[in-house]
Amino acid sequence: MKYRDLIQFDPITSVVKLVDSGARDAAESLVKTYVFSRKIKEDVRIAVLNNLNPNPSAETKGIQIVGSYGTGKSHLMALVAAIAEDASRLHFLADADMKAAFADIAGKYKVLRFEIGTDKSLKDILFAQIERFLEKQNVGYTFNEDSKFSWKELLGDMMAAFEAAFPDKHLLIVIDEMLEYLKGRDPTALNNDLMLLRQVGEACDGSRFKIMFGVQELLYRAPEFQFAAEMLGKVEDRFADLIITKEDVAYVVKERLLKKDEHKKKLIRDHLLSFAPIFDGINTSLNEYVDLFPVHPSYVGHFERIKQGKSQREILKVLSARFIALRDTEVPTDKPGLITYDTYWEDLAATPSMITIPDIRAVKDKLEIVYDRIDGHFVQARAARKPLARCIANALAIRILSDDLDKRNGASAQNLKEDLCQTIPGVTDPELLVQAIESTANQLKTATAGQYVDQDTVSSQFYLRTEGGINILQIIRGSRFGNTAWSG
């Protein structure tokens, strides 16, 4: 039985480009393919549609869409913009409840979409984009650079010109990659940019002017901006937040990438049940494993935690590539056959742009040495453990990239057992499997004679040494029941 026999695969091989999403074919496709989780349905109604309602019953704010790269942030913004711009696109929504919810904003807006790709001030970028947009709409308006009035008042003047030309329309401005831009600003310039964001958020109340932007993390929680905490608080008050979570991403994986009928679910359930006595997760959360098969449920969470190389982390694309490579292979009978988070290290290490990132380069350099030692040490009687040793090393690479490299982020042998779902011939007892994984980790230390993989004498932690004595990889030798899972 091949993987393709168990899943109805609909790959996502490209990233949504917001600036191109207004084209007719692109807009229709984006509306058709969007999948709403239950939580996203509620969040869209509260954070997005209430604030875009042309006849609001309460105060309205700007909108901030928060989600890691590749989690559907741009897709959601493109969907909202597409329907707001053209009511004919509403019928492409597959979800009947959301079709009714979007009806109030359908076709009510003129939409300006853009990404920030310059180091100019946010005010200059925004005003220039608006002026060019209005010119294309045959509306003659230029912001007065010498004005002594607030930016909010200037936006009000602009909207007067817009409404004179389009008395039945509202204006929606959609901006992607806002956080990436703001992180490149010096403190003085950033303060002015945040002041503008506060004013445009205020301009959304009682006005036909609306703004929505996307960021990779909550603007107000970004550590780089905490020196401007007071201004951030004022910005926060003027924007409604919609946060795309790992549960939302998992829902897209389940309902779009890997949709399954009941017959296929039964085949997968029968396959996984044979491993339930060994793996606690399969035993206690079987339905979740079936729905996400062949993705391990912990994959999305570990993927999201990675701090390094964020701009390239496109989870749905990465998983799609994995499925394409996997679909014509046989489902193994000796192990669950799941895509686990350690495999993402292979994707990172094979991406040239990723290796230019210093932290990822540092991890790759040390792992290559560890791989060489594994090849030399896991021979003869130990040869059967070589694949497991490499899986552990790869898993620890992903773990350490979830924070700064001087943090000892790791996992217990119990957690590695559950998250990697690797089996060992003849080992059918879960406690014995934990012991085997811990033994393999000890062999990693022996393989490098303590020069690259060593053990902390106090905490009994295994870690990889880098230049300067910074410990960047480790596992925690917690109890065999996994009571200690994290450190650092």
RODO-2510 file (C-alpha; in nm, 4 decimals, decimal comma):
residues 488
     n   res          X          Y          Z
     1     m     0,0000     0,0000     0,0000
     2     k     0,1448     0,3345    -0,1077
     3     y     0,0987     0,6704     0,0617
     4     r    -0,1006     0,7955    -0,2370
     5     d    -0,3578     0,5248    -0,1589
     6     l    -0,4222     0,6832     0,1817
     7     i    -0,4351     1,0558     0,1112
     8     q    -0,6093     1,2877    -0,1332
     9     f    -0,3156     1,5164    -0,1957
    10     d    -0,3605     1,8819    -0,2953
    11     p    -0,0123     2,0394    -0,2887
    12     i     0,0696     2,4010    -0,2100
    13     t     0,3857     2,4735    -0,4062
    14     s     0,3939     2,8522    -0,4146
    15     v     0,3654     3,1353    -0,1654
    16     v     0,0854     3,3882    -0,1991
    17     k     0,2155     3,7193    -0,3309
    18     l    -0,0176     3,9822    -0,1972
    19     v     0,0612     4,2431    -0,4626
    20     d    -0,0376     3,9986    -0,7387
    21     s    -0,3480     3,8638    -0,5661
    22     g    -0,5870     4,1167    -0,7214
    23     a    -0,5647     3,9658    -1,0701
    24     r    -0,8911     3,7928    -1,1606
    25     d    -0,7686     3,4330    -1,1891
    26     a    -0,5416     3,4624    -0,8854
    27     a    -0,8166     3,6173    -0,6727
    28     e    -1,0698     3,3504    -0,7663
    29     s    -0,8245     3,0715    -0,6918
    30     l    -0,7307     3,2205    -0,3540
    31     v    -1,0958     3,2483    -0,2528
    32     k    -1,1741     2,8937    -0,3686
    33     t    -0,8826     2,7307    -0,1885
    34     y    -0,8964     2,9031     0,1488
    35     v    -0,9805     2,6652     0,4344
    36     f    -1,1346     2,8050     0,7540
    37     s    -1,0727     2,6346     1,0849
    38     r    -1,3422     2,6831     1,3470
    39     k    -1,1227     2,9304     1,5344
    40     i    -1,0357     3,1295     1,2212
    41     k    -1,4061     3,1613     1,1390
    42     e    -1,4713     3,3248     1,4730
    43     d    -1,1587     3,5405     1,4586
    44     v    -1,2355     3,6655     1,1072
    45     r    -1,5832     3,7720     1,2139
    46     i    -1,4580     3,9550     1,5228
    47     a    -1,1257     4,1042     1,4128
    48     v    -1,1784     4,1526     1,0394
    49     l    -1,5405     4,1701     0,9303
    50     n    -1,6633     4,3754     1,2257
    51     n    -1,3946     4,6338     1,1550
    52     l    -1,4629     4,6401     0,7807
    53     n    -1,8416     4,6559     0,8097
    54     p    -1,9583     4,9582     0,6071
    55     n    -2,2269     5,0270     0,8700
    56     p    -2,0580     4,9473     1,2002
    57     s    -2,2481     4,9487     1,5270
    58     a    -1,9368     5,0088     1,7387
    59     e    -1,5883     5,1589     1,7237
    60     t    -1,3743     5,0225     1,4392
    61     k    -0,9986     4,9716     1,4321
    62     g    -0,7176     4,8811     1,1988
    63     i    -0,6481     4,5099     1,1527
    64     q    -0,3259     4,3192     1,2243
    65     i    -0,2945     3,9624     1,0871
    66     v    -0,0288     3,7656     1,2760
    67     g     0,1264     3,4432     1,1508
    68     s     0,4640     3,2831     1,0823
    69     y     0,5878     3,2686     0,7243
    70     g     0,3964     3,0155     0,5206
    71     t     0,1051     2,9765     0,7650
    72     g    -0,1548     3,1444     0,5431
    73     k    -0,1302     3,5049     0,6610
    74     s    -0,0992     3,6524     0,3107
    75     h    -0,3626     3,4106     0,1802
    76     l    -0,6123     3,5326     0,4388
    77     m    -0,5432     3,8990     0,3621
    78     a    -0,5687     3,8301    -0,0114
    79     l    -0,9026     3,6527     0,0431
    80     v    -1,0469     3,9445     0,2411
    81     a    -0,9227     4,1982    -0,0132
    82     a    -1,0525     3,9975    -0,3095
    83     i    -1,4091     3,9767    -0,1786
    84     a    -1,4102     4,3336    -0,0450
    85     e    -1,3098     4,4510    -0,3911
    86     d    -1,5438     4,2394    -0,6043
    87     a    -1,8748     4,0921    -0,4868
    88     s    -1,8757     3,8397    -0,7727
    89     r    -1,5931     3,6531    -0,5968
    90     l    -1,8125     3,5802    -0,2971
    91     h    -1,9722     3,2743    -0,4549
    92     f    -1,6287     3,1074    -0,4832
    93     l    -1,6183     3,0682    -0,1036
    94     a    -1,6805     2,7023    -0,0260
    95     d    -1,7925     2,7652     0,3330
    96     a    -2,1605     2,8662     0,3395
    97     d    -2,1381     3,0263     0,6852
    98     m    -1,8472     3,2465     0,5837
    99     k    -2,0144     3,3322     0,2544
   100     a    -2,2978     3,4874     0,4532
   101     a    -2,0561     3,6583     0,6920
   102     f    -1,8571     3,8193     0,4065
   103     a    -2,1693     3,9442     0,2294
   104     d    -2,1704     4,2754     0,4195
   105     i    -1,8299     4,3822     0,2827
   106     a    -1,8473     4,2194    -0,0627
   107     g    -1,7755     4,4714    -0,3377
   108     k    -1,7856     4,7683    -0,1005
   109     y    -1,4174     4,8610    -0,1258
   110     k    -1,1478     4,9932    -0,3514
   111     v    -0,8328     4,8061    -0,2468
   112     l    -0,4687     4,9165    -0,2458
   113     r    -0,2249     4,6276    -0,1932
   114     f     0,1487     4,6650    -0,1474
   115     e     0,4582     4,5251     0,0220
   116     i     0,7273     4,7422     0,1783
   117     g     1,0620     4,7001     0,0066
   118     t     1,2432     5,0220     0,0876
   119     d     1,4108     5,1962     0,3807
   120     k     1,2156     5,5201     0,3415
   121     s     0,9925     5,6410     0,6246
   122     l     0,6573     5,4661     0,6599
   123     k     0,4789     5,7960     0,6062
   124     d     0,6597     5,8564     0,2764
   125     i     0,5923     5,4999     0,1608
   126     l     0,2234     5,5055     0,2529
   127     f     0,1514     5,8490     0,1072
   128     a     0,3385     5,7708    -0,2173
   129     q     0,1471     5,4436    -0,2583
   130     i    -0,1851     5,6187    -0,2001
   131     e    -0,1048     5,8964    -0,4469
   132     r    -0,0106     5,6464    -0,7188
   133     f    -0,3225     5,4411    -0,6474
   134     l    -0,5491     5,7461    -0,6682
   135     e    -0,3857     5,8538    -0,9917
   136     k    -0,4693     5,5150    -1,1435
   137     q    -0,8280     5,5685    -1,0261
   138     n    -0,8306     5,9097    -1,1988
   139     v    -0,8471     6,0917    -0,8676
   140     g    -0,6194     6,3904    -0,8486
   141     y    -0,4790     6,4242    -0,4991
   142     t    -0,1361     6,5032    -0,3545
   143     f    -0,0463     6,5108     0,0126
   144     n     0,0783     6,8500     0,1313
   145     e     0,4357     6,7889     0,2473
   146     d     0,4474     7,1312     0,4164
   147     s     0,1262     7,0832     0,6147
   148     k     0,1376     7,1558     0,9864
   149     f    -0,1607     6,9286     1,0499
   150     s    -0,1456     6,5701     1,1779
   151     w    -0,1093     6,2784     0,9403
   152     k    -0,4534     6,1641     1,0488
   153     e    -0,5995     6,4941     0,9269
   154     l    -0,4143     6,4618     0,5979
   155     l    -0,5679     6,1181     0,5535
   156     g    -0,9069     6,2741     0,6190
   157     d    -0,8459     6,5278     0,3420
   158     m    -0,7416     6,2477     0,1090
   159     m    -1,0568     6,0523     0,1902
   160     a    -1,2693     6,3572     0,1066
   161     a    -1,1214     6,3526    -0,2447
   162     f    -1,1681     5,9741    -0,2648
   163     e    -1,5324     5,9875    -0,1545
   164     a    -1,6099     6,2644    -0,4011
   165     a    -1,4955     6,0325    -0,6798
   166     f    -1,6429     5,7115    -0,5290
   167     p    -1,9416     5,8037    -0,3102
   168     d    -2,0469     5,4401    -0,2733
   169     k    -1,7028     5,2935    -0,1942
   170     h    -1,4698     5,2570     0,1028
   171     l    -1,0880     5,2376     0,0838
   172     l    -0,8958     4,9352     0,2147
   173     i    -0,5161     4,9422     0,2282
   174     v    -0,3479     4,6017     0,2708
   175     i     0,0240     4,5825     0,3528
   176     d     0,2368     4,2696     0,3851
   177     e     0,5700     4,2166     0,5658
   178     m     0,5253     4,5118     0,8004
   179     l     0,7320     4,3646     1,0857
   180     e     1,0288     4,2906     0,8591
   181     y     1,0325     4,6581     0,7604
   182     l     0,9972     4,7935     1,1147
   183     k     1,2774     4,5750     1,2494
   184     g     1,5167     4,7473     1,0104
   185     r     1,4393     5,0950     1,1431
   186     d     1,6579     5,2917     1,3837
   187     p     1,4931     5,3975     1,7135
   188     t     1,4138     5,7562     1,6130
   189     a     1,2664     5,6586     1,2768
   190     l     1,0775     5,3682     1,4367
   191     n     0,9080     5,6024     1,6830
   192     n     0,7759     5,8127     1,3931
   193     d     0,6606     5,4991     1,2096
   194     l     0,4735     5,3773     1,5177
   195     m     0,3171     5,7208     1,5576
   196     l     0,1884     5,6952     1,2011
   197     l     0,0491     5,3462     1,2683
   198     r    -0,1371     5,4819     1,5701
   199     q    -0,2866     5,7615     1,3617
   200     v    -0,3920     5,5399     1,0709
   201     g    -0,5504     5,3036     1,3241
   202     e    -0,7431     5,5956     1,4690
   203     a    -0,8432     5,7056     1,1176
   204     c    -1,0266     5,3738     1,0732
   205     d    -1,2926     5,4725     1,3262
   206     g    -1,5904     5,6615     1,1869
   207     s    -1,4350     5,6732     0,8421
   208     r    -1,4412     5,4905     0,5102
   209     f    -1,0637     5,4515     0,5445
   210     k    -0,9448     5,1055     0,6583
   211     i    -0,6016     4,9433     0,6901
   212     m    -0,4905     4,5825     0,7361
   213     f    -0,1322     4,4598     0,7617
   214     g     0,0463     4,1303     0,8161
   215     v     0,3278     4,0553     1,0605
   216     q     0,5145     3,7415     1,1677
   217     e     0,4618     3,8006     1,5382
   218     l     0,2587     4,0402     1,7486
   219     l     0,4098     4,3825     1,6950
   220     y     0,3674     4,4673     2,0605
   221     r     0,5618     4,1614     2,1822
   222     a     0,8649     4,1875     1,9512
   223     p     1,1693     4,2157     2,1824
   224     e     1,3391     4,4575     1,9416
   225     f     1,0712     4,7193     2,0115
   226     q     1,0407     4,7082     2,3887
   227     f     1,2289     5,0364     2,4254
   228     a     0,9213     5,1912     2,2596
   229     a     0,6744     5,0167     2,4905
   230     e     0,4678     5,3283     2,5567
   231     m     0,4145     5,4010     2,1882
   232     l     0,3484     5,0329     2,1187
   233     g     0,0721     5,0401     2,3763
   234     k    -0,0941     5,3266     2,1925
   235     v    -0,0667     5,1389     1,8617
   236     e    -0,2099     4,8243     2,0201
   237     d    -0,5189     5,0153     2,1299
   238     r    -0,5948     5,1106     1,7698
   239     f    -0,5649     4,7659     1,6040
   240     a    -0,7596     4,4411     1,6278
   241     d    -0,5414     4,1291     1,6142
   242     l    -0,6081     3,8016     1,4369
   243     i    -0,3461     3,5413     1,5273
   244     i    -0,2972     3,2323     1,3099
   245     t    -0,1987     2,9476     1,5429
   246     k    -0,0431     2,6060     1,4916
   247     e    -0,3929     2,4571     1,5294
   248     d    -0,5104     2,6657     1,2336
   249     v    -0,2143     2,5460     1,0258
   250     a    -0,2784     2,1854     1,1259
   251     y    -0,6382     2,2266     1,0115
   252     v    -0,5228     2,3438     0,6670
   253     v    -0,2859     2,0477     0,6452
   254     k    -0,5698     1,8123     0,7375
   255     e    -0,8498     1,9626     0,5285
   256     r    -0,6659     2,0846     0,2207
   257     l    -0,3311     1,9114     0,1782
   258     l    -0,4328     1,5710     0,3113
   259     k    -0,8085     1,5354     0,2924
   260     k    -0,9256     1,1787     0,3517
   261     d    -1,2546     0,9956     0,3189
   262     e    -1,3747     0,7511     0,5834
   263     h    -1,2397     0,4482     0,3962
   264     k    -0,8895     0,5924     0,3885
   265     k    -0,9145     0,6951     0,7521
   266     k    -0,9997     0,3356     0,8453
   267     l    -0,6934     0,2041     0,6595
   268     i    -0,4712     0,4582     0,8365
   269     r    -0,6299     0,3834     1,1736
   270     d    -0,5679     0,0104     1,1315
   271     h    -0,2055     0,0821     1,0359
   272     l    -0,1387     0,3112     1,3335
   273     l    -0,3178     0,0947     1,5878
   274     s    -0,0450    -0,1667     1,5589
   275     f     0,1957     0,0888     1,7095
   276     a    -0,0355     0,2207     1,9815
   277     p     0,1178    -0,0062     2,2526
   278     i     0,4588     0,1564     2,1914
   279     f     0,3735     0,5238     2,1397
   280     d     0,1610     0,7050     2,3967
   281     g     0,0565     0,9753     2,1512
   282     i    -0,0924     0,7288     1,9042
   283     n    -0,2659     0,5474     2,1879
   284     t    -0,4258     0,8577     2,3419
   285     s    -0,4746     1,0825     2,0333
   286     l    -0,5388     0,8327     1,7558
   287     n    -0,7909     1,0484     1,5681
   288     e    -0,5471     1,3396     1,5503
   289     y    -0,2745     1,1110     1,4112
   290     v    -0,5210     0,9713     1,1558
   291     d    -0,6406     1,3150     1,0438
   292     l    -0,2862     1,4499     0,9971
   293     f    -0,1299     1,1324     0,8566
   294     p     0,1442     1,1166     0,7412
   295     v     0,2407     1,4308     0,9361
   296     h     0,3256     1,3830     1,3028
   297     p     0,1067     1,6158     1,5139
   298     s     0,4149     1,7695     1,6816
   299     y     0,5684     1,8754     1,3488
   300     v     0,3822     2,2050     1,3194
   301     g     0,4647     2,3145     1,6746
   302     h     0,8378     2,2541     1,6359
   303     f     0,8390     2,4204     1,2942
   304     e     0,6805     2,7354     1,4364
   305     r     0,9290     2,7615     1,7235
   306     i     1,2330     2,7989     1,4995
   307     k     1,3818     3,1453     1,5482
   308     q     1,6482     3,1247     1,2801
   309     g     1,5846     3,1713     0,9079
   310     k     1,2234     3,2716     0,9578
   311     s     1,1921     3,4389     0,6200
   312     q     1,2309     3,1057     0,4452
   313     r     1,0065     2,8963     0,6680
   314     e     0,7105     2,8086     0,4538
   315     i     0,5547     2,5143     0,6282
   316     l     0,2839     2,4309     0,3746
   317     k     0,5351     2,4396     0,0879
   318     v     0,7829     2,2262     0,2831
   319     l     0,5193     1,9660     0,3641
   320     s     0,3911     1,9678     0,0060
   321     a     0,7427     1,8871    -0,1179
   322     r     0,7659     1,6061     0,1365
   323     f     0,4349     1,4594     0,0195
   324     i     0,5386     1,4723    -0,3454
   325     a     0,8548     1,2760    -0,2622
   326     l     0,6645     1,0294    -0,0435
   327     r     0,3410     0,9551    -0,2245
   328     d     0,4704     0,6784    -0,4523
   329     t     0,6559     0,4935    -0,1763
   330     e     0,5209     0,2056     0,0277
   331     v     0,3848     0,2729     0,3759
   332     p     0,6220     0,0848     0,6085
   333     t     0,4859    -0,1975     0,8196
   334     d     0,7601    -0,1865     1,0854
   335     k     0,7065     0,1755     1,1971
   336     p     0,4317     0,4414     1,1809
   337     g     0,5905     0,6060     0,8757
   338     l     0,5256     0,9647     0,9850
   339     i     0,6888     1,2885     0,8714
   340     t     0,8549     1,4078     1,1924
   341     y     1,0139     1,7403     1,2781
   342     d     1,3718     1,6121     1,2526
   343     t     1,3264     1,5822     0,8746
   344     y     1,3014     1,9597     0,8477
   345     w     1,6724     1,9855     0,9229
   346     e     1,7362     1,8149     0,5890
   347     d     1,5253     2,0816     0,4157
   348     l     1,7139     2,3625     0,5888
   349     a     2,0572     2,2149     0,5210
   350     a     1,9744     2,1669     0,1521
   351     t     1,8673     2,5296     0,1012
   352     p     2,1633     2,7527    -0,0009
   353     s     2,0033     3,0705     0,1305
   354     m     1,9617     2,9083     0,4705
   355     i     2,3259     2,8120     0,5030
   356     t     2,4249     3,1771     0,4715
   357     i     2,2548     3,2421     0,8074
   358     p     2,5374     3,2232     1,0674
   359     d     2,3507     3,0186     1,3289
   360     i     2,2294     2,7615     1,0776
   361     r     2,5799     2,7463     0,9283
   362     a     2,7245     2,6841     1,2761
   363     v     2,4806     2,4009     1,3411
   364     k     2,5445     2,2488     0,9977
   365     d     2,9230     2,2568     1,0447
   366     k     2,9041     2,0705     1,3734
   367     l     2,6465     1,8219     1,2509
   368     e     2,8677     1,7305     0,9572
   369     i     3,1423     1,6383     1,2032
   370     v     2,8951     1,4401     1,4118
   371     y     2,7734     1,2598     1,0977
   372     d     3,1319     1,1575     1,0176
   373     r     3,1790     1,0234     1,3697
   374     i     2,8466     0,8385     1,3493
   375     d     2,9598     0,6705     1,0261
   376     g     3,2836     0,5628     1,1909
   377     h     3,1344     0,4522     1,5220
   378     f     2,8022     0,2904     1,4329
   379     v     2,9438    -0,0128     1,2541
   380     q     2,9115    -0,3882     1,2897
   381     a     2,6882    -0,4597     1,5929
   382     r     2,6042    -0,0902     1,6274
   383     a     2,5266    -0,0345     1,2581
   384     a     2,1532    -0,0874     1,3054
   385     r     2,1422     0,2190     1,5321
   386     k     2,3005     0,4549     1,2760
   387     p     1,9682     0,5835     1,1292
   388     l     1,8362     0,6490     1,4806
   389     a     2,1540     0,8358     1,5743
   390     r     2,1178     1,0633     1,2733
   391     c     1,7503     1,1242     1,3533
   392     i     1,8418     1,2273     1,7064
   393     a     2,1148     1,4618     1,5799
   394     n     1,8758     1,6210     1,3298
   395     a     1,6046     1,6588     1,5931
   396     l     1,8456     1,8342     1,8268
   397     a     1,9431     2,0709     1,5466
   398     i     1,5807     2,1787     1,5094
   399     r     1,5427     2,2056     1,8879
   400     i     1,8406     2,4374     1,9259
   401     l     1,7279     2,6641     1,6430
   402     s     1,4169     2,7476     1,8440
   403     d     1,6245     2,9963     2,0438
   404     d     1,9697     3,1546     2,0636
   405     l     2,2490     2,9036     2,0211
   406     d     2,3688     2,9493     2,3781
   407     k     2,0404     2,8138     2,5131
   408     r     2,0299     2,4437     2,5926
   409     n     1,7009     2,3544     2,4324
   410     g     1,6637     1,9806     2,4147
   411     a     1,4383     1,6841     2,4746
   412     s     1,4242     1,3799     2,6956
   413     a     1,4635     1,0332     2,5545
   414     q     1,0918     0,9875     2,6202
   415     n     1,0043     1,2921     2,4093
   416     l     1,2390     1,1820     2,1319
   417     k     1,0667     0,8447     2,1323
   418     e     0,7251     1,0059     2,0931
   419     d     0,8215     1,2789     1,8477
   420     l     1,0450     1,0747     1,6152
   421     c     0,8288     0,7599     1,6179
   422     q     1,1288     0,5415     1,5334
   423     t     1,1123     0,1705     1,6087
   424     i     1,3856    -0,0848     1,6749
   425     p     1,3491    -0,4472     1,5606
   426     g     1,2607    -0,6730     1,8499
   427     v     1,1803    -0,3863     2,0890
   428     t     0,8080    -0,3837     2,1581
   429     d     0,8076    -0,2490     2,5129
   430     p     0,7841     0,1333     2,5364
   431     e     1,0229     0,1562     2,8337
   432     l     1,2810    -0,0537     2,6565
   433     l     1,2484     0,1720     2,3521
   434     v     1,3173     0,4782     2,5695
   435     q     1,6252     0,3041     2,7091
   436     a     1,7440     0,2218     2,3580
   437     i     1,7099     0,5845     2,2498
   438     e     1,8989     0,7010     2,5584
   439     s     2,1679     0,4426     2,4899
   440     t     2,2000     0,5682     2,1321
   441     a     2,2421     0,9251     2,2603
   442     n     2,5186     0,8009     2,4901
   443     q     2,6830     0,6406     2,1892
   444     l     2,6788     0,9809     2,0170
   445     k     2,8914     1,1098     2,3046
   446     t     3,1256     0,8126     2,2802
   447     a     3,1541     0,8521     1,9035
   448     t     3,3045     1,2006     1,9435
   449     a     3,5118     1,1158     2,2545
   450     g     3,3576     1,4155     2,4251
   451     q     3,5163     1,6571     2,1791
   452     y     3,1920     1,7494     2,0010
   453     v     2,9195     1,5713     2,1955
   454     d     2,9673     1,5786     2,5706
   455     q     2,7703     1,5271     2,8878
   456     d     2,7003     1,7784     3,1625
   457     t     2,8121     1,6147     3,4871
   458     v     2,5553     1,8061     3,6947
   459     s     2,2464     1,7840     3,4809
   460     s     2,3451     1,4694     3,2841
   461     q     2,2724     1,6583     2,9635
   462     f     2,4205     1,5680     2,6280
   463     y     2,5248     1,8578     2,4073
   464     l     2,7385     1,9471     2,1092
   465     r     3,0370     2,1769     2,1670
   466     t     3,1128     2,4657     1,9335
   467     e     3,4047     2,7060     1,9267
   468     g     3,4202     2,9191     2,2376
   469     g     3,2548     2,6503     2,4458
   470     i     2,8981     2,7445     2,3518
   471     n     2,6712     2,4436     2,3965
   472     i     2,4287     2,4263     2,1078
   473     l     2,2856     2,0756     2,1052
   474     q     2,1739     1,8597     2,3907
   475     i     1,9208     1,6145     2,5183
   476     i     1,8059     1,5911     2,8729
   477     r     1,8378     1,2515     3,0280
   478     g     1,5127     1,2848     3,2175
   479     s     1,3397     0,9899     3,3757
   480     r     1,2362     0,7155     3,1415
   481     f     0,8829     0,8495     3,1806
   482     g     0,9920     1,1856     3,0379
   483     n     0,9131     1,4117     3,3337
   484     t     1,1904     1,6510     3,2254
   485     a     1,1322     1,7673     2,8715
   486     w     1,2920     2,1095     2,8359
   487     s     1,5821     2,3051     2,9743
   488     g     1,7196     2,6534     2,9250
***
